[in-house]
Structure formats: structure tokens, C-alpha cells
Amino acid sequence: MAIKYITQSTWSHAALYAGDRLDDGTIADDKHTLIEADIKEGVRTVSLNMYCNVHTRICRPVGLSDDEIQQVINYMVQRIGYRYDMKNIFDLARYLIQSPPVPKKHRRKLLALGSGDPTKAICSSLIAQAFQAVSYPILPTINIDENSNKAAVQSQKEILHIRHHSLFAPRDFDVSPYFQVVKPSLLYGFDHNELNWAKKQGH
């Protein structure tokens, strides 16, 4: 809830879909296909059934090669068993309870907290690190490099800087221009005429 408050977002959690690249030997209906950082159990694998009744958003990176995809997944797999970074949550709660006079535009800086322990992580920071391992952008800091002729707009060049992984929140994958929002109900064909509407009384 602290993350949702600071980011003013409806998203409070993020998980990475690894699909059939995670072979855990379970039955098809309960096969573990997601990797996430859980507040109680740490970094773990879970099935899609965990979120079948939860409001979700599917965000897909574009242009990654098979090798890069596997690198991202391997990064996450190697961290299964890591603990959740509770100090990050406690720090956020402390700031919220004290209601510090922090301008809204600086609230994101509160997310750059935590224990600093490499064996601990929160959900969004862990996924951000996995994508940064293959230099895939999420929401990089952009600076404009201008030559001596500042009047020539075409001479300006955007330079992307990697943002520290602790600054990422679940909503960043949704608003990132480099992740495609996937809506399965539209992707596989949608016909509004096939919807089963409840009939109004008297009709």
C-alpha cells in the first residue's frame, strides 16, 4: 500500500512471466510460470492461478532476442529464495506516518531506500534489475545533449541514463513507452454481440 500511495497508482505489485521456460514438473493447470518477490516468502515461483481473480495489467517488452529473454529469466531464477527487503517498506511507512513536507515531484526519491543487501529485493526493483542486465529501458532518465548551435533543434541528441533499480515501482512498466500493454480479450478477437448481458426487468 505504501508503494501505491507514493506513486499514486492502482498497481502495488509486479511479477515476471517466464512461461514454459520454468520447468517445475507440476501439472499443467497449476504450473509455475511467474517469478515474483513476495513480502512473506521472498522471491519465488507461482502459477497464473494466483492472480486469475485479480485486476492485472500485462506489459510486454518489445524487440528482445531469445537469448536476451533467457538472460532476463535466468537473472530472476538465480535470485529465487532471496528475501523481501522489509527495510524499504519500513522506511516508506516511517515517511508516510510522519507526513514530511516532501513535494509530490520528489516523492519518487523516497523509493531509493532499503537495506542495500544484495540478497534482498522488492518486486519492481528485482524485475528492473533483470531488464537492466540486458540494457532494456524501462523509464530511463533522459538528458538533452546540445551542440554549440543551440538554435538547431535537429542537432539535439537524447542521452539515456540508467535509473537506479530501487527507484522503480510497479506502475513504471505500465507507463513505460518501451513495454506494450497486452489485452488478451482484444488480441484474440472480440465481438461485443457475443456478450451475455443481464436483461432489464420488464424487457
C-alpha positions as CSV (number, residue, x, y, z in Angstrom):
1,M,0.0,0.0,0.0
2,A,2.9,2.4,0.7
3,I,4.1,2.0,-2.9
4,K,0.6,2.7,-4.2
5,Y,0.4,5.8,-2.2
6,I,3.7,7.3,-3.1
7,T,3.3,6.6,-6.8
8,Q,-0.4,7.5,-6.9
9,S,-1.1,4.3,-8.9
10,T,-3.5,1.4,-8.8
11,W,-0.6,-1.1,-9.1
12,S,1.0,-2.4,-6.0
13,H,2.8,-5.5,-7.3
14,A,4.7,-6.8,-10.3
15,A,5.7,-10.3,-11.4
16,L,7.7,-11.6,-14.4
17,Y,6.1,-14.2,-16.7
18,A,8.6,-16.9,-17.6
19,G,6.1,-19.3,-19.2
20,D,7.3,-22.8,-20.1
21,R,10.9,-21.8,-19.5
22,L,10.3,-22.7,-15.9
23,D,10.0,-26.5,-15.8
24,D,9.0,-27.3,-12.2
25,G,7.3,-30.6,-13.1
26,T,3.9,-29.7,-11.8
27,I,0.6,-30.4,-13.6
28,A,-0.4,-28.1,-16.4
29,D,-3.3,-26.4,-14.6
30,D,-1.0,-25.3,-11.7
31,K,2.3,-25.0,-13.5
32,H,4.6,-22.3,-12.0
33,T,5.1,-19.7,-14.7
34,L,5.6,-16.4,-12.7
35,I,8.6,-15.2,-10.7
36,E,7.8,-12.6,-8.0
37,A,9.1,-11.1,-4.8
38,D,6.6,-11.9,-2.1
39,I,6.6,-9.9,1.2
40,K,6.4,-13.1,3.3
41,E,8.1,-15.8,1.2
42,G,10.6,-13.7,-0.7
43,V,11.5,-14.4,-4.3
44,R,9.5,-17.4,-5.5
45,T,7.7,-19.0,-8.5
46,V,3.9,-19.2,-8.6
47,S,1.2,-20.2,-11.1
48,L,-1.1,-17.8,-13.0
49,N,-3.9,-19.2,-10.9
50,M,-2.6,-16.9,-8.1
51,Y,-3.9,-13.9,-10.0
52,C,-6.8,-15.2,-12.0
53,N,-9.3,-13.2,-10.0
54,V,-7.1,-10.1,-9.5
55,H,-7.2,-6.9,-11.6
56,T,-4.0,-7.2,-13.7
57,R,-2.1,-5.5,-16.5
58,I,0.1,-7.4,-18.9
59,C,3.1,-5.4,-20.1
60,R,5.4,-7.0,-22.7
61,P,8.9,-5.8,-23.7
62,V,9.4,-5.4,-27.5
63,G,12.3,-6.5,-29.6
64,L,14.2,-8.7,-27.2
65,S,16.0,-11.6,-28.8
66,D,15.5,-15.2,-27.5
67,D,18.9,-15.0,-25.9
68,E,18.1,-11.7,-24.1
69,I,14.8,-13.1,-22.9
70,Q,16.6,-16.1,-21.4
71,Q,19.1,-13.8,-19.8
72,V,16.3,-11.9,-18.1
73,I,14.6,-15.1,-16.9
74,N,17.9,-16.5,-15.7
75,Y,18.6,-13.4,-13.7
76,M,15.3,-13.9,-11.9
77,V,15.7,-17.6,-11.4
78,Q,19.2,-17.2,-9.9
79,R,17.5,-15.0,-7.2
80,I,14.8,-17.4,-6.2
81,G,14.9,-17.7,-2.4
82,Y,16.1,-14.1,-1.8
83,R,14.3,-12.3,1.0
84,Y,11.9,-9.4,0.7
85,D,13.5,-6.0,1.5
86,M,11.4,-5.2,4.5
87,K,13.6,-2.2,5.5
88,N,12.4,-0.5,2.3
89,I,8.8,-0.9,3.4
90,F,9.5,0.3,6.9
91,D,11.4,3.3,5.7
92,L,8.4,4.2,3.4
93,A,6.0,3.7,6.2
94,R,8.0,5.9,8.5
95,Y,8.0,8.7,5.9
96,L,4.2,8.4,5.4
97,I,3.4,8.3,9.2
98,Q,5.5,11.5,9.8
99,S,3.9,13.2,6.8
100,P,7.1,15.1,5.9
101,P,6.8,18.2,3.8
102,V,8.0,16.5,0.6
103,P,6.7,18.0,-2.7
104,K,4.9,15.5,-4.9
105,K,7.5,15.7,-7.6
106,H,10.2,14.5,-5.2
107,R,8.2,11.6,-3.7
108,R,9.8,9.1,-6.1
109,K,13.1,9.7,-4.3
110,L,11.6,8.1,-1.2
111,L,11.7,4.8,-3.1
112,A,15.5,4.9,-3.2
113,L,15.7,3.4,0.3
114,G,16.2,0.0,1.6
115,S,18.7,-2.2,3.3
116,G,21.3,-2.3,0.4
117,D,21.5,-6.0,1.0
118,P,22.0,-7.7,-2.5
119,T,20.1,-10.8,-1.2
120,K,17.0,-8.7,-0.6
121,A,14.6,-7.2,-3.1
122,I,11.2,-5.8,-3.7
123,C,9.1,-6.9,-6.7
124,S,9.6,-4.0,-9.1
125,S,13.3,-3.4,-8.3
126,L,14.1,-7.0,-8.9
127,I,12.4,-7.0,-12.3
128,A,14.0,-3.7,-13.2
129,Q,17.4,-5.2,-12.5
130,A,16.7,-8.2,-14.7
131,F,15.9,-5.9,-17.7
132,Q,18.8,-3.6,-17.0
133,A,21.1,-6.7,-17.2
134,V,20.3,-6.7,-20.9
135,S,20.3,-2.9,-21.3
136,Y,16.5,-2.8,-21.9
137,P,15.0,0.5,-21.0
138,I,12.0,1.0,-18.6
139,L,11.9,4.7,-17.7
140,P,15.4,5.9,-18.2
141,T,16.4,9.4,-17.2
142,I,16.8,11.4,-20.5
143,N,19.2,14.4,-20.9
144,I,19.5,16.5,-24.0
145,D,22.9,16.9,-25.4
146,E,23.2,20.2,-27.4
147,N,26.0,21.2,-29.6
148,S,27.2,24.8,-29.9
149,N,24.4,25.8,-32.2
150,K,21.6,25.6,-29.6
151,A,19.1,27.0,-32.1
152,A,19.2,23.9,-34.2
153,V,16.8,21.6,-32.7
154,Q,17.8,18.8,-35.0
155,S,21.2,18.8,-33.5
156,Q,20.0,17.8,-30.1
157,K,20.5,14.3,-29.1
158,E,18.8,12.3,-26.3
159,I,21.1,10.5,-24.0
160,L,19.6,7.8,-21.8
161,H,20.8,7.3,-18.3
162,I,20.1,4.1,-16.3
163,R,17.9,4.9,-13.3
164,H,18.8,3.1,-10.1
165,H,16.7,0.0,-9.7
166,S,15.4,1.0,-6.3
167,L,13.6,3.9,-7.9
168,F,11.2,1.7,-9.9
169,A,7.6,1.0,-8.9
170,P,5.1,-1.5,-10.4
171,R,3.4,1.3,-12.4
172,D,6.6,2.1,-14.3
173,F,6.2,-1.0,-16.5
174,D,2.7,0.2,-17.4
175,V,3.6,3.8,-18.3
176,S,6.9,2.9,-20.0
177,P,6.9,3.7,-23.7
178,Y,9.0,0.5,-24.2
179,F,6.5,-2.0,-22.9
180,Q,3.4,-3.0,-24.9
181,V,0.2,-3.3,-23.0
182,V,-1.5,-6.6,-23.9
183,K,-5.2,-7.1,-23.6
184,P,-6.0,-10.8,-24.3
185,S,-9.7,-10.2,-24.8
186,L,-8.9,-8.0,-27.8
187,L,-5.8,-9.8,-29.0
188,Y,-7.6,-13.0,-29.8
189,G,-10.7,-11.4,-31.3
190,F,-13.6,-9.6,-29.6
191,D,-17.2,-9.4,-30.6
192,H,-19.4,-7.3,-28.4
193,N,-22.5,-9.0,-29.8
194,E,-21.5,-12.2,-28.1
195,L,-21.6,-10.7,-24.6
196,N,-24.3,-12.1,-22.3
197,W,-25.9,-9.0,-20.9
198,A,-28.4,-9.3,-18.0
199,K,-31.8,-8.3,-19.2
200,K,-33.5,-5.4,-17.6
201,Q,-36.7,-6.1,-15.7
202,G,-39.8,-5.7,-17.9
203,H,-37.9,-6.4,-21.1
